[in-house]
């Protein structure tokens, strides 16, 4: 009888142990339009504590484009904290985005002769390096904040987020920048 009670106790305790090993989706990959990547970015987000979704984490991403002679590259890096339960989370984050812009200068002639040859002064204009706020050259850093809502299924899968993403640098602060992201949590 003692053996049966010990065996039953061992069985019950081992079942409760299995229930505590619930795996939570502590990583995600997503694409974000706007937000900390400025134009758009592909991102990887993870929690430092892989047993809790509502914990501190970090995201790293990359984005960019090339249109004609103009190009842009961004690398957002943020630390964030999720608050909430079940599948709904409030997100707060702070970080920076390294970015580079290559805007070509262009020249034009103000006066032409009858044959179409330039006779007037040749004017060369440099493109400004700006992204909402003035930037002191390129490459540069932009500070970013993240205040938003994130939906993460308890067992992983399709995830989405909407964020207000204020940006700042030594030339100012822009509170009304935002982003939306779609991805997969695992």
Secondary structure, 3 states (H helix, E strand, C coil): CHHHHHHHHHHHHHHHHHHCCCCCCCEEEEEEEEHHHCCEEEEEEEECCCCCCCCEEEEEEEEEEEECCEEEEEEEEEEEEEEEECCEEEEEEEEEEEEEEECCCEEEECCECCCCCECCCEEEECCCCECCCECCCCCEEEEEEEEEEEECCCCCEEEEEEEECCEEECCEEECCCEEEEEEEEC
